Amino acid sequence: MPPFEGLSTLGRTCGDAAVWRRNQQLHAGPELEEGPMGTAVEAVMTTDVIAVPEQAPFKEIVQTLRLHGVDAVPVVRPDGTLCGVVSATDLLLKEADPGATEDPHPFAGPRRRREIRKTAGTVACDLMTTPAITISPTATVEQAARTMRRHHVSRLPVTDPATGRLAGIISRSDALRVYTRPDHDIHDDVLHTIIADQFGWDANLYTVDVQQGQVRVQGQVERRSQIPQLLHAIRRLEGVVSAQGHLSWTIDDTYAQHYPTL
């Protein structure tokens, strides 16, 4: 019987990742869910949104940010549709470069022209960043987190795709709420949703321990290449902080891939 294989909670090694990718192509196994899964944005977003109208004066916006302890607010039209977002960064341009409008360079690029417009602005519609980066209420929290990371923003306005009206806002702290999920819910999902349903294995043959979102799985799989596949699926469950496998295997199907000439 091969020795137990332990995988680091910090993730797969480069070798494990390469083996996993090759086996995705070479072996017909359970199709891994590559798309986002889980809680919808509308379940965690804030619906009592602090917003300002297009003609909100500069100082009123500053007071709104300070009063509510936020670093950005949506800018809405009278019908409730979103037209942009004004942030503390936008407002600080006036403090950082107050003379920007005095002698603008004739060959200023698009970014510099936007900065000059914001420096000269006195109301929200001149100060805001537009178009705003938004997300749909039916998108998942995972998609929202990826969007915030990609665009380096701390919150996203949530808009109705049909009307464009502002429905709420999701912040980084809202997105992190998925990590408050109880350990026993994660335990049940690992055994039943992943091991039994997705992989089609007998859940009674596996031991799953979950402590503070850290998952530890023990048991035996048929092929060694299935171990990184299993851990990949577990890591995608909401609330999982890390996944570690202590699993043995019957067939080492990775040997020929490491030594293809033998």
Buried (B, 14 or more C-beta within 10 A) or exposed (E): EEEEBEBEEEEBEEEBEBBBEBBBEEEEBBEBEEEBEBBBBBEBBBEEBBBBBBEBEBEBBEEBBEEEEBEBBBBBBEEBEBBBBBBBEBBEBBEEEEEBBEEBEEEEEEEEEBBBBBBBBEBBBBBBBEEBBBBBBEBBBBBBBBBBEEEEBEBBBBBBEEEBEBBBBBBBEBBEBBEEBEBEEBBBBBBEBBBBEBBEBEBEEBEBEBEEBBBBBBBBBEBBBBBBBBBBBBBBBBBBBBBBBBBBBEEEBBEEEEEEEE
